[in-house]
Amino acid sequence: QVQLVESGGGLVQTGGSLRLSCAASGGTFRINSIGWYRQPPGKQRELVAVIYNGGSTSYVDSVKDRFTISMDNALNTGYLQMDSLKPEDTAVYYCSIDLTVINSVPWRRSGYWGQGTQVTVSS
């Protein structure tokens, strides 16, 4: 059974940094893409950054040049390095992984969500 576990959120001052992690377990995978989303209080969830197998990345304009998405295929883990944090970055951050389970017959491709981690940036 595939599970995602997020870690790394917390409270930080404006200008500080945090690194979020999202680890997949419960099978042998090929990761197709990893996305990080956030949901500020009272607002809709938005896609912040995505990375595809092969390394291409995309960011929402508000985090470009401040956030860096990456993944380690060997560890089945995705990361979001967040620098120069601002109060408007305060939100619950969720990871979403599109993966293919390759130790099953037939292979199964599906998407999974992490449990969410709170990021709070104080002014």
C-alpha positions in Angstrom: 0.0 0.0 0.0 1.5 3.3 -1.1 2.0 6.0 1.5 3.4 9.5 1.3 4.9 11.1 4.4 5.7 14.8 4.5 8.0 16.6 6.8 9.8 19.8 7.3 7.2 22.4 8.0 7.3 24.9 10.8 7.5 28.5 12.0 10.1 30.8 10.5 10.7 34.5 10.3 10.5 36.5 7.1 13.5 35.9 5.0 14.1 32.5 6.5 14.3 29.1 4.9 12.6 25.7 5.2 13.0 22.4 3.3 10.0 20.2 2.9 10.3 16.5 2.1 7.9 14.0 0.8 8.8 10.3 0.9 6.9 7.5 -0.8 6.9 4.0 0.5 5.0 0.7 0.2 6.3 -0.6 -3.2 8.8 -0.3 -6.0 8.1 2.8 -8.0 8.9 4.8 -11.0 8.1 8.4 -10.2 6.6 10.3 -13.1 6.2 13.7 -11.4 6.1 15.4 -8.1 4.0 18.5 -7.4 3.9 20.7 -4.3 0.7 22.6 -3.6 -0.3 25.0 -0.9 -3.5 26.1 0.6 -3.5 29.4 2.6 -6.2 29.9 5.2 -9.6 30.6 3.6 -8.2 30.2 0.0 -8.1 27.5 -2.6 -5.2 25.1 -3.1 -2.7 26.2 -5.7 0.1 24.4 -7.5 3.4 25.9 -6.4 6.0 23.8 -8.2 6.3 20.6 -10.2 9.1 18.4 -11.3 8.9 15.7 -14.0 10.9 12.5 -14.5 13.8 13.8 -16.5 14.3 16.9 -14.4 12.2 19.6 -16.0 10.5 21.9 -13.5 7.9 24.6 -13.4 7.0 27.2 -10.7 4.2 29.6 -10.0 5.4 33.2 -10.6 5.2 34.1 -6.9 7.9 31.6 -5.9 10.3 31.8 -8.8 13.9 32.4 -7.8 13.0 31.6 -4.1 11.8 28.0 -4.1 13.6 25.0 -5.6 11.9 21.7 -6.3 14.0 18.5 -6.6 13.7 14.7 -6.3 15.8 11.8 -5.4 14.6 8.7 -7.4 16.7 6.3 -5.4 15.0 7.4 -2.2 11.5 7.9 -3.7 11.6 11.4 -2.2 10.7 14.9 -3.3 11.9 18.1 -1.8 10.9 21.8 -1.8 13.6 24.2 -0.7 12.0 27.4 0.3 14.2 30.5 0.7 13.5 34.2 1.3 10.2 33.2 2.8 7.4 35.8 3.1 4.3 36.0 5.3 2.2 35.4 2.2 3.9 32.0 1.9 2.0 30.9 5.0 -0.1 27.9 4.1 -0.5 24.1 4.5 1.8 22.6 1.9 0.9 19.3 0.2 2.9 17.0 -2.0 1.4 15.0 -4.8 3.2 12.2 -6.5 2.3 10.6 -9.8 4.0 7.2 -9.8 3.9 3.8 -11.4 4.2 0.8 -9.1 6.4 -1.6 -11.0 6.5 -4.6 -8.6 2.9 -5.5 -9.4 1.4 -7.3 -12.4 0.3 -5.3 -14.3 2.1 -2.1 -13.4 -0.2 0.4 -11.8 0.0 4.2 -12.3 -1.8 6.5 -9.9 -1.5 9.7 -7.9 -1.1 10.1 -4.2 -1.3 13.0 -1.7 0.7 13.6 1.4 -0.9 14.5 4.7 0.1 18.2 4.5 2.5 20.2 6.6 2.0 23.7 8.0 4.4 26.5 7.0 4.0 29.7 9.0 6.1 32.8 8.2 6.0 35.5 10.8 6.6 39.2 9.9 
